[in-house]
Amino acid sequence: MIDRSGKLMALEAALDEMIADNITITARAVVRHIPEVFKNASAITRDNPERLQVLGDAQKRQRTIRQLKDQLDPKSRGALQKEVATLKERLLRIEAQRDMLIASHRGLFQAVSSQGRKELYRFYSKYADVEKALTKMGALPTTEISENGKGTKE
């Protein structure tokens, strides 16, 4: 059995290791880290203000270190998680805008095509790459409009 001051020294050493390994410090985590010294978390937190003080000081030190790390490292885990969330939101907004634009282009092309496809073909003869890109996106209607304005499926 380890004596009273030995337990305190073991606790301090374990807390230093946990800080160095970036293991979140709780009384239960300490017990898992050094089960040969403490059998349960209450051995650290109850009826021993000295151990509780050492634990609290270590938790404060760990918070300070983590905050400094986040401030110094702009690509820290927390910063990256926020950036990913922001980019996901932006992607969803852009996809919604794209879908809306595709729907509106289809409607406009169908309206213009119903009046005769010659003007539409004349426009796209100058912009073949644009027509290919719009076709690939699905922004052009999938029906062929004849000269009389009647639609037929492709």
C-alpha positions in Angstrom: 0.0 0.0 0.0 1.2 3.5 -0.8 1.3 6.0 2.0 -0.7 9.2 2.1 2.1 11.4 0.6 2.9 8.7 -1.9 -0.7 8.8 -3.2 -0.5 12.5 -3.6 2.8 12.3 -5.5 1.3 9.5 -7.7 -1.7 11.7 -8.3 0.4 14.7 -9.3 2.6 12.5 -11.6 -0.5 10.9 -13.2 -2.0 14.4 -13.8 1.2 15.6 -15.4 1.1 12.6 -17.7 -2.5 13.1 -18.6 -1.9 16.8 -19.4 1.1 15.8 -21.6 -1.0 13.1 -23.4 -4.0 15.5 -23.7 -6.3 13.1 -21.8 -9.2 15.0 -20.3 -8.8 15.1 -16.6 -11.6 13.9 -14.4 -11.5 12.0 -11.1 -12.7 8.9 -12.9 -10.1 9.3 -15.7 -7.4 9.5 -13.0 -8.6 6.2 -11.4 -8.5 4.6 -14.8 -5.0 5.9 -15.3 -3.6 4.7 -12.0 -6.0 2.0 -10.7 -3.2 0.6 -8.4 -3.3 3.8 -6.3 -7.0 4.7 -6.2 -9.9 2.3 -6.3 -12.6 4.9 -7.1 -13.1 8.6 -7.9 -14.4 9.4 -4.5 -11.0 8.6 -3.0 -9.8 11.8 -4.8 -12.9 14.0 -4.4 -14.3 13.2 -1.0 -12.8 14.0 2.4 -9.5 15.0 1.0 -9.3 18.6 0.1 -5.6 18.4 -0.8 -6.2 15.8 -3.5 -9.3 17.7 -4.7 -7.2 20.9 -4.9 -4.5 19.1 -6.9 -7.1 17.8 -9.3 -8.8 21.2 -9.7 -5.4 22.9 -10.4 -4.5 20.3 -13.0 -7.9 20.8 -14.7 -7.3 24.5 -14.8 -3.8 24.0 -16.3 -5.2 21.7 -18.9 -7.9 24.2 -19.9 -5.4 26.9 -20.2 -3.0 24.8 -22.3 -5.9 23.8 -24.6 -7.1 27.4 -25.0 -3.5 28.6 -25.8 -3.1 25.7 -28.3 -6.4 26.7 -30.0 -5.3 30.3 -30.2 -1.8 29.6 -31.5 -2.8 26.9 -33.9 -5.4 28.3 -36.4 -6.0 24.8 -37.7 -6.7 23.2 -34.4 -9.4 20.6 -34.1 -12.0 23.1 -32.9 -11.2 25.6 -35.6 -11.3 22.9 -38.3 -14.7 21.6 -37.0 -16.1 25.1 -37.2 -14.7 25.6 -40.7 -16.1 22.3 -41.9 -19.5 23.2 -40.5 -19.4 26.6 -42.2 -18.4 25.0 -45.5 -21.1 22.4 -45.3 -23.7 25.1 -44.8 -22.3 27.1 -47.7 -22.3 24.0 -49.9 -26.0 23.3 -49.1 -26.9 26.9 -49.9 -25.0 26.8 -53.2 -26.6 23.4 -54.2 -30.0 24.9 -53.5 -29.2 28.0 -55.7 -27.9 25.7 -58.4 -31.1 23.6 -58.4 -33.2 26.8 -58.5 -31.1 28.1 -61.5 -31.4 24.8 -63.3 -35.2 24.8 -62.9 -35.5 28.4 -64.1 -33.2 27.8 -67.1 -35.3 24.8 -68.1 -38.5 26.8 -67.9 -37.0 29.7 -69.9 -35.6 27.3 -72.6 -38.9 25.6 -72.9 -40.7 29.0 -73.2 -38.2 30.2 -75.9 -38.3 26.9 -77.7 -42.1 26.8 -77.9 -41.8 30.0 -80.1 -39.4 28.3 -82.4 -36.0 26.7 -81.8 -34.1 28.6 -84.5 -33.2 31.5 -82.2 -32.0 29.2 -79.5 -29.8 27.3 -81.9 -28.4 30.5 -83.3 -27.5 31.7 -79.8 -25.8 28.4 -78.9 -23.9 28.1 -82.2 -21.6 30.8 -80.8 -21.4 29.2 -77.3 -21.1 25.4 -77.9 -19.1 25.0 -74.6 -21.8 26.7 -72.6 -24.5 24.4 -74.2 -22.4 21.3 -73.4 -22.0 22.5 -69.8 -25.7 23.2 -69.3 -26.6 19.9 -70.9 -24.2 18.1 -68.5 -25.8 19.9 -65.5 -29.3 19.0 -66.8 -30.2 22.6 -67.2 -31.6 22.2 -70.8 -35.0 20.7 -71.4 -35.1 17.0 -72.3 -37.7 17.5 -75.0 -37.1 18.4 -78.6 -39.2 21.3 -79.8 -40.1 21.3 -83.5 -40.5 24.4 -85.6 -44.3 24.4 -85.0 -43.7 24.6 -81.2 -44.9 21.0 -80.5 -42.8 19.1 -78.1 -41.6 15.6 -78.7 -39.6 13.4 -76.3 -36.0 12.7 -77.1 
